[in-house]
Amino acid sequence: MASFIGFQALPFFTSNSKNKCGSQVQVRSLSGADSTVLSSDSVVVNGTSIGGERGRGGTSIDQANGWLMSKVEEKRRVEDDALETLKPLWDDGYGTETIKDYFDIAKDIVKPDGGPPRWFSPIACGCPLKDSPVLLFLPGMDGTGLGLVLHHTALGKAFEVWCLHIPVHDCTPFEGLVKLVEETVRFEHASSPHKPIYLVGDNFGGCLALAVASRNPAIDLVLILSNPATSFGRSQLQPLFLLLEAMPDGLHSAVPYFSSIMGTDLSPSFPLVEFFVLSVVAVPNFLISDISSSTFMTLGDLVKMAAVNIESMLPPEQRFEKLSGLLPYLSDFVDIIPMDSLLWKLKLLKSAAAYANSRLHSVKAEVLVLSSGKDKILPSRDEAERLKNSLQDCVVRYFKDSGHTLLLEDGIGLMTVIKGTSKYRCARRLDITSDFLPPSMTELKYFSDQITGLFRVATDPILFSTLEDGKIMKGLAGVPSEGPVLLVGYHMFMGLELPSLAEGFLREKNIMIRGLAHPLLFSRMFESSSSEFSIVDWVKVFGAVPVTGSNFFKLLSTKSHVLLYPGGSREALHYKGEEYKLFWPDQQEFVRMAARFGATIVPFGAVGEDDVGEMLLDYNDLIKIPVVNDLIREAISQNPSKVRDETKGEVANPNLFFPLMVPKIPGRFYYLFGKPIKTKGREDILKDKQVANQLYLQIKAEVERNMAFLIEKREEDPYRSIIDRTLYKAMNGPIEVPAFET
């Protein structure tokens, strides 16, 4: 039986009448795997609850008021209130909690209460979706358990989130912490044996996660390690032991200010600060560097941490003014990791790294390593590559502009990374329908601003659709909102039409398009050597799945809006002179599949790719060049993926390679969705292949007519040129630029 520990009532844990699931804080202690629920309306300080009686576990709990609830009862309550699905562009709460909240909460949570390490579930996480897996957060050296404060709302939709809190003066050895996490993992596994258990470890927590995984190879674990401290032996932390033991207490209080300033390039006056420290303390420069690094273990990149809710487009003066508001919070760092605690935590970190490294060969879990390019404490990038080569199933994502405290800095949300690397699942196998979480508004904004922003401005896409009566109008009113719907069209070069198409459906109709993509995009062979979070990951975030018959079946059966390119990669990597030419297979199976589910087929055309670049050398040209042809053949031989083994003709197994292109002054992208073709009730399509083939040819001809229409009408667009569109916006403001009359 667990001992019931007191947890000081904080603003972070206050009751919210609008959030039934968030009105209590669940706490589990080190001495057992059972759990308690402490009402946030109660005040429990150092094991004493106002007005209650002392319970068996040593903490005063008023059971009559319902403050104690078993884990099974808690799970039942969550399941009763849980949502079934998330709507596209849901609110993930990113930016509502910032690093200031971290310091505000940490300032209270680190107050000594004499209790052991324990689990808590943040209020901001709310209720997860039904049948969501458990996520256990294992903190870094700060031990607060607040390292996911920026991500609580988003993660709380997809996981049942529990955070480990290690009191600031707690001296539980590493093996004891491993036992606590291990007992919790086994408890959750026994409760839900078919669900994965997620362990998110931040530096020290990464060692803890690896240690637990090595001892439990039979349990389905997914490890997400942020700058794991397994590289402790090669870090700058080793020289800190003697330095911290000899350092006066007064200097320790000043460390956060000096180290933050020296580690953040905010003004040219900062070398004077370093000179001041050198003069007063009279210690060598390399030791000052170590002090700075030790503090950055918690503070990281100050600018990126403070920029979470600051618009990137603000002038530098306004950004600096907002960023400076964080400086008063740095004094709280001394309370989070005081001198005597820091010495113990460094020793704990050293033993944790040694323990984890000695057992890497036993880790069978699925591992995702997140590494920073500006980590001043640990050689995180090199360590990520080492772990990738040492572990059996490990994927790396590299964030070149992030510091050591990756999870507390502005950038891509953790939930986005999990989705983009296809790590989110609720059972042993990934289900492309039930496990898919649509993009949030934050993800759409980040993608449109940071990833495709300039390209979207340059191409200024405009969408048209066809109503039932054949009238063409601007917008997507002609595309059915109720699924299943199958969008069938032409694949422009490199799939350049995809981002604008997906964004258009999300913004205008709040509909998620599920694209059927080449399987190569989902293989590790396609990952870049830098392992950065790339456009390929974003394709997955926005709903793409490998093009297979079973995936096609699942999507239509769930009444999705499915995007299919029959020409596939042959059209996307076409040769010179093949612009807007269809390369469709002879088979018409997608027509019969659509008819099986009564899906509405919408043929569409897209043009504009020839206004973006000019092809100099295609595959036929490159294959004739010595040396280059050998490289091409080797690259093709390493790609065993074949989408259409039974298809005949040129589209079956094309020889594809990225051509050599030069950019042009960009034109404009145009989309036209044709008149919807209903298959509901058309049993003849399923029974008669000739009927299915006639419909197939009709759809193909409609796609060609749509493209011909756009190619002709774009000549009438007075704003086809980017120069004309720029002038129009300069005179009329940031509004949509008109096009040709339909």
Secondary structure, 3 states (H helix, E strand, C coil): CCCCCCCCCCHHHCCCCCCHHHCEEEEEECCCCCCEEEECCCCEECCEECCCCECCCCCECCHHHCCCCCHHHHHHHHHHHCCCCCCCCECCCECCECHHHHHHHHHHHCCCCCCCCEEECCHHHCCCCCCCCEEEEECCCCCCCCCCCCCHHHHHHHCEEEEEECCCCCCCCHHHHHHHHHHHHHHHHHHCCCCCEEEEEECHHHHHHHHHHHHCCCCCEEEEEECCHHHHHHCCCCCHHHHHHHCCHHHHHHHHHHHHHHHCCCCCCHHHHHHHHHHHHCCCHHHHHHHHHHHHHHHCCHHHHHCCCCCCCCCHHHHHHHHHHHHHHHHHHHHHCCHHHHHHHHHHHHHHHHHHHCCHHHCCCEEEEEEECCCCCCCHHHHHHHHHHHCCCEEEEEECCCCCCHHHCCCCCHHHHHHHCCCCCCCCCCCCCCCCCCCEHHHHHHHHHHHCHHHHHHHCCEEEEECCCCCEEECCCCCCCCCCEEEEECCCHHHCCHHHHHHHHHHHHCCCEEEEECHHHHCHHHCCCCCECCHHHHHHHCCCEECCHHHHHHHHHCCCEEEECCCHHHHHCCCCCCCCCCCCCCCCHHHHHHHHCCCEEEEEEEECHHHCEEEEECHHHHCCCCCHHHHHHHHHHCCCCCCCCCCCCCCCCCCCCCCEEEECCCCCCEEEECCCEECCCCHHHHHCHHHHHHHHHHHHHHHHHHHHHHHHHHHHCCCCCHHHHHHHHHHHCCCCCCCCCC
